Amino acid sequence: MRGTNVLVTGASGGIGGACAELFAAHGATVYLTDVNDDTGRAFTATLGANAYYRHLDVTSETDWADATAAMAAAGHDITVLVNSAGAAMKATLADTTLDQFRRMIDLNLVGTFLGLKTAAAAMVGGGSVINLASLRGVLATAELGAYGAAKFGVRALTKVAALELADRGIRVNSVCPGSIETEITSVSDFADDDVEAYVRSIPMQRRGAPEEVAKVIRFLAADDSSYVTGTDLLVDGGQAAGVRTPKISNEKV
Ligand SMILES: NC(=O)c1ccc[n+]([C@@H]2O[C@H](COP(=O)([O-])OP(=O)(O)OC[C@H]3O[C@@H](n4cnc5c(N)ncnc54)[C@H](O)[C@@H]3O)[C@@H](O)[C@H]2O)c1
């Protein structure tokens, strides 16, 4: 991936961090961005000379403009954008405050919109954008209404951008992870969940690792996927494939 200039949001850890690490290991120039600056800087320092850290709050249009201007000024015109920054919250719609709902939309959907808008202007030589949607943006999930609405929206934006940017050689796809072991799935909102029962419901009987999502994102960033745009790629251990019926005896069927 030499000659590839990658901007990753939410890159201090989790899926964004795994992407940055994988891209850097394959010779790309990588700009890691986040709001968690201390962790981001320390992590970036482990990735070698072609990895840079910048503060970028994805909800700030100014931060987006500054980050892409800095990349261009350094001679690193952006060729790959990974919109990974995000957060989830768990509550019924009745228990979700307006502020919480707006926060979910702002961070997960407006952040992706600003990234796409910026990328459209900055990717002068074409490129690839990968948006982190979610299985929760494919299958409606009780108690994940605000997050799910944002992620359904991310998939819609992905397809619209793919249509609008195809003639400029910019491909836009989304990745929809199921349950991946990162900070986002260990926050207090999910602490009461019966994780073992949940894992048993996954056809592959395990949660995914951030590196398993990063490899799919790398495929969408690289020429290997040169005819793929406007699609959603599920990385969910089979969860969206359908429903497994519980084992029941033949007499009852
Ligand atoms: N982990 C999962 O199971 C899972 C499943 C489906 C989708 N996703 C999506 O994948 C993406 C990455 O999630 P993750 O699991 O790596 O979570 P994570 O919590 O490990 O990482 C998210 C990162 O985003 C950063 N961030 C938060 N607010 C920000 C802001 N305003 N601007 C910039 N950065 C900000 C955080 O500091 C953090 O480093 C998210 O969009 C998430 O919705 C994750």
The ligand as a MOL file (V3000), in Angstrom:
LIG
                    3D

  0  0  0     0  0            999 V3000
M  V30 BEGIN CTAB
M  V30 COUNTS 44 48 0 0 0
M  V30 BEGIN ATOM
M  V30 1 N -17.1920 -3.0110 18.2750 0
M  V30 2 C -18.3380 -3.4010 17.7510 0
M  V30 3 O -18.9070 -4.4180 18.1460 0
M  V30 4 C -18.9650 -2.6180 16.6180 0
M  V30 5 C -20.0680 -3.1890 15.9840 0
M  V30 6 C -20.6710 -2.5080 14.9530 0
M  V30 7 C -20.1930 -1.2750 14.5520 0
M  V30 8 N -19.1190 -0.7330 15.1970 0 CHG=1
M  V30 9 C -18.6780 0.5890 14.7430 0
M  V30 10 O -17.2910 0.5630 14.4810 0
M  V30 11 C -16.7400 1.8500 14.7600 0
M  V30 12 C -15.5490 1.6980 15.6750 0
M  V30 13 O -15.9930 1.1640 16.9000 0
M  V30 14 P -14.9990 0.4740 17.9410 0
M  V30 15 O -15.5790 -0.8140 18.3050 0
M  V30 16 O -13.6090 0.5360 17.4430 0 CHG=-1
M  V30 17 O -15.2150 1.4470 19.1780 0
M  V30 18 P -14.1430 2.1320 20.1520 0
M  V30 19 O -14.9520 2.7190 21.2510 0
M  V30 20 O -13.0610 1.1540 20.5030 0
M  V30 21 O -13.5070 3.2670 19.2380 0
M  V30 22 C -14.2230 4.4290 18.8920 0
M  V30 23 C -13.2420 5.5820 18.8330 0
M  V30 24 O -13.9390 6.7590 18.4330 0
M  V30 25 C -13.4020 7.8300 19.1630 0
M  V30 26 N -14.3390 8.9500 19.2030 0
M  V30 27 C -15.4220 9.1210 20.0040 0
M  V30 28 N -16.0060 10.2970 19.7400 0
M  V30 29 C -15.2830 10.8960 18.7500 0
M  V30 30 C -15.3870 12.1240 18.0340 0
M  V30 31 N -16.3770 13.0020 18.2890 0
M  V30 32 N -14.4670 12.3850 17.0830 0
M  V30 33 C -13.4720 11.5050 16.8250 0
M  V30 34 N -13.3120 10.3340 17.4610 0
M  V30 35 C -14.2200 10.0370 18.4120 0
M  V30 36 C -13.1130 7.2560 20.5470 0
M  V30 37 O -12.1990 8.0600 21.2640 0
M  V30 38 C -12.5700 5.8910 20.1790 0
M  V30 39 O -11.1700 5.8950 20.0200 0
M  V30 40 C -17.8760 2.6860 15.3640 0
M  V30 41 O -18.4180 3.5150 14.3550 0
M  V30 42 C -18.8650 1.6480 15.8070 0
M  V30 43 O -20.1880 2.1590 15.8320 0
M  V30 44 C -18.4890 -1.3770 16.2230 0
M  V30 END ATOM
M  V30 BEGIN BOND
M  V30 1 1 1 2
M  V30 2 2 2 3
M  V30 3 1 2 4
M  V30 4 1 4 5
M  V30 5 2 4 44
M  V30 6 2 5 6
M  V30 7 1 6 7
M  V30 8 2 7 8
M  V30 9 1 8 9
M  V30 10 1 8 44
M  V30 11 1 9 10
M  V30 12 1 9 42
M  V30 13 1 10 11
M  V30 14 1 11 12
M  V30 15 1 11 40
M  V30 16 1 12 13
M  V30 17 1 13 14
M  V30 18 2 14 15
M  V30 19 1 14 16
M  V30 20 1 14 17
M  V30 21 1 17 18
M  V30 22 2 18 19
M  V30 23 1 18 20
M  V30 24 1 18 21
M  V30 25 1 21 22
M  V30 26 1 22 23
M  V30 27 1 23 24
M  V30 28 1 23 38
M  V30 29 1 24 25
M  V30 30 1 25 26
M  V30 31 1 25 36
M  V30 32 1 26 27
M  V30 33 1 26 35
M  V30 34 2 27 28
M  V30 35 1 28 29
M  V30 36 1 29 30
M  V30 37 2 29 35
M  V30 38 1 30 31
M  V30 39 2 30 32
M  V30 40 1 32 33
M  V30 41 2 33 34
M  V30 42 1 34 35
M  V30 43 1 36 37
M  V30 44 1 36 38
M  V30 45 1 38 39
M  V30 46 1 40 41
M  V30 47 1 40 42
M  V30 48 1 42 43
M  V30 END BOND
M  V30 END CTAB
M  END
